Amino acid sequence: MFEFEHFFRGAYSVNIGVITFKSGELSILLQQKEDYPTQNEIGLPGKIILPNEETEIALEKLMINLLGRNDFYRKQLNAFTAVNRHPLGRVVCFAYYGLIPFENIDETLLKNLHWEPLNKIPKLCYDHDEIVKMILHRFRNGLLRHPRVFEFLPTKFTIMDVIKIYEQAFSTKIDASNFGKQVLKSNLVTPNGEYRKDAGRPAKLYEFNKSAYIKEPKNKMSFNF
């Protein structure tokens, strides 16, 4: 017969995969673990939820600790509940993913954090490989169905920046001319009259036309490539 207290033995954690567009490359924030039993292993940033702490509060504290802010796009993915997912006991993980423009981040990260290109993610600790698979699945769906790309582009960007993100996210080569025309026809971008040197020649800079999207929120991204 089970004692009642057995049902209250366990812990909860939050983990988040934050994606940004850094120096022309899609990257995810990873953490070198410092505590037993995963010292020096790499995984997603996370923290144990304190007994008197709400999950959202724990997540906000984690993000402020990681990046100095919590005012960026984020969504809960799933709860990861496998009994043996943590070697020290039952730990239920609430996983999230976030998108943030690199220009909004203080480049001085904690010493155990680093940005890793999405196409070079190493083997991760615990079940974080499984969590990352779900993050990437949700991330790609967001790029296809919603204007998620503008959540982590810089305020001023080129059409080639948008193309690079889709190429890297889907590991495919895109017809730049055709795709660029689709982006412009979407009415979701507007030129700001400025230029940036790309590959030695000036490229027109654009900004997200947020008012157009708010006016017609059913206008989802529908780019063919």
C-alpha positions in Angstrom: 0.0 0.0 0.0 1.4 3.4 -1.0 2.0 6.1 1.6 0.3 9.3 0.6 3.6 11.2 0.7 5.0 9.1 -2.1 2.7 11.0 -4.5 4.6 14.2 -3.7 8.1 13.0 -4.3 9.5 14.6 -7.5 10.6 17.9 -9.0 9.7 20.2 -11.8 12.0 22.2 -14.2 11.8 24.7 -17.0 14.0 24.5 -20.1 14.1 26.9 -23.0 15.6 26.8 -26.5 16.2 30.4 -27.6 16.8 31.0 -31.3 18.3 34.1 -32.9 19.8 35.2 -36.2 23.5 36.0 -35.5 26.0 37.2 -38.1 23.9 35.7 -40.9 23.4 32.3 -39.1 20.5 30.8 -37.2 21.8 29.9 -33.7 20.4 28.4 -30.5 21.5 29.2 -27.0 23.2 26.2 -25.2 24.5 25.8 -21.7 27.5 23.9 -20.3 26.2 22.2 -17.2 28.1 22.8 -13.9 26.3 20.6 -11.4 26.2 16.8 -10.8 25.4 14.6 -12.6 26.0 16.4 -15.9 29.1 18.5 -15.2 30.6 19.8 -18.5 27.9 18.3 -20.6 25.9 20.5 -23.0 22.2 21.0 -22.8 19.4 23.6 -23.1 19.4 26.3 -20.4 17.1 25.5 -17.5 16.3 25.6 -13.8 14.5 23.6 -11.2 11.2 25.2 -10.2 11.2 26.0 -6.5 8.3 24.6 -4.4 6.8 28.0 -3.8 7.4 29.2 -7.4 4.9 29.5 -10.3 6.1 28.0 -13.6 5.9 31.3 -15.5 7.8 33.1 -12.7 10.5 30.4 -12.8 10.7 30.9 -16.6 11.0 34.7 -16.4 13.8 34.4 -13.8 15.6 32.0 -16.0 15.4 34.3 -19.1 16.5 37.3 -17.1 19.4 35.3 -15.8 20.3 34.1 -19.3 19.8 37.2 -21.4 19.0 40.1 -19.0 15.4 40.3 -20.3 12.2 38.4 -20.7 10.3 40.5 -23.2 10.7 38.3 -26.2 8.5 35.8 -28.1 8.2 32.5 -26.4 5.8 29.5 -26.4 5.4 26.4 -24.3 6.1 23.3 -26.2 5.2 20.3 -24.1 5.8 18.6 -20.7 8.5 15.9 -20.8 7.5 13.3 -18.3 9.5 10.1 -18.8 10.1 8.5 -15.4 13.8 8.0 -16.0 14.6 11.2 -17.9 16.7 12.5 -15.0 19.2 10.2 -13.2 18.6 11.7 -9.8 14.9 11.1 -9.7 11.5 12.1 -11.2 11.8 15.5 -12.8 9.0 16.7 -15.0 10.2 19.3 -17.5 8.1 22.1 -19.0 9.9 23.0 -22.3 9.6 26.3 -24.1 11.1 27.9 -27.2 11.9 31.5 -27.7 12.8 33.9 -30.6 14.8 37.1 -30.1 16.6 39.6 -32.3 20.3 39.4 -31.6 20.4 43.2 -31.5 18.3 43.0 -28.3 20.9 40.8 -26.5 23.8 41.9 -24.4 26.7 40.0 -26.2 28.4 39.3 -22.9 26.9 36.0 -21.9 27.5 34.0 -18.7 30.6 31.9 -19.1 28.7 28.7 -19.4 26.5 29.9 -22.2 27.2 30.0 -25.9 25.4 30.3 -29.3 25.5 27.2 -31.5 24.5 27.1 -35.1 21.3 25.2 -35.6 23.0 22.9 -38.1 25.9 22.0 -35.7 24.0 21.2 -32.5 26.1 18.6 -30.5 24.8 15.6 -28.5 22.9 17.0 -25.6 22.4 15.8 -22.0 19.2 14.3 -20.5 16.5 14.1 -23.2 17.3 17.5 -24.6 17.9 16.1 -28.1 14.3 15.1 -28.1 13.3 18.6 -26.9 15.3 20.3 -29.6 13.6 18.1 -32.2 10.3 19.5 -31.1 11.6 23.0 -30.9 12.8 22.8 -34.5 9.5 21.3 -35.7 7.6 24.1 -34.0 10.0 26.7 -35.3 9.7 25.5 -38.9 5.9 25.4 -38.7 5.9 28.9 -37.4 8.0 30.1 -40.3 5.6 28.4 -42.8 2.3 29.5 -41.2 2.9 32.8 -39.4 5.3 35.8 -39.6 7.5 34.3 -36.9 10.6 35.3 -38.9 10.1 38.9 -37.9 10.3 38.0 -34.2 14.0 37.5 -34.4 15.2 39.5 -37.4 16.9 42.8 -36.6 14.7 45.9 -36.9 16.3 46.7 -40.2 17.0 43.7 -42.5 17.5 42.8 -46.1 15.5 40.3 -48.2 18.6 38.2 -48.3 18.5 37.9 -44.5 15.0 36.5 -44.8 16.2 34.1 -47.5 19.1 32.9 -45.4 16.8 32.1 -42.5 14.5 29.9 -44.6 17.4 28.2 -46.3 19.1 27.3 -43.0 15.8 26.4 -41.2 14.8 23.9 -43.9 18.3 22.9 -45.1 17.5 23.8 -48.7 18.6 26.1 -51.5 16.0 28.8 -52.4 15.4 30.6 -55.7 16.3 34.0 -54.3 14.6 36.0 -57.0 11.3 34.2 -56.8 11.3 34.0 -53.0 12.2 37.7 -52.7 9.2 38.6 -54.9 6.9 36.6 -52.6 8.2 38.4 -49.5 7.6 41.8 -51.1 4.2 40.9 -52.4 3.2 39.7 -48.9 2.9 43.4 -47.7 4.6 42.3 -44.5 7.8 44.3 -45.3 8.3 47.9 -46.2 11.5 49.7 -47.4 12.9 52.3 -45.0 15.0 54.1 -47.6 18.3 52.9 -46.2 20.9 50.5 -47.6 23.5 48.1 -46.2 26.5 46.7 -47.9 26.0 43.0 -48.6 28.8 41.1 -50.3 30.4 44.5 -51.3 27.3 46.0 -52.8 24.4 48.0 -51.3 21.3 46.1 -50.4 17.9 47.8 -49.6 16.9 47.6 -46.0 13.3 46.8 -44.9 11.3 46.8 -41.7 8.4 44.6 -40.6 5.1 46.2 -41.6 3.4 45.3 -38.3 0.4 47.6 -38.8 -0.5 45.7 -42.0 -0.4 42.4 -40.2 -2.4 43.7 -37.2 -5.0 45.0 -39.7 -5.3 41.7 -41.5 -4.1 39.0 -39.0 -5.4 36.2 -41.1 -2.7 37.0 -43.7 -0.3 34.2 -42.8 3.0 33.5 -44.3 2.6 31.4 -47.4 5.9 31.3 -49.2 6.6 28.5 -51.8 10.2 27.3 -52.1 
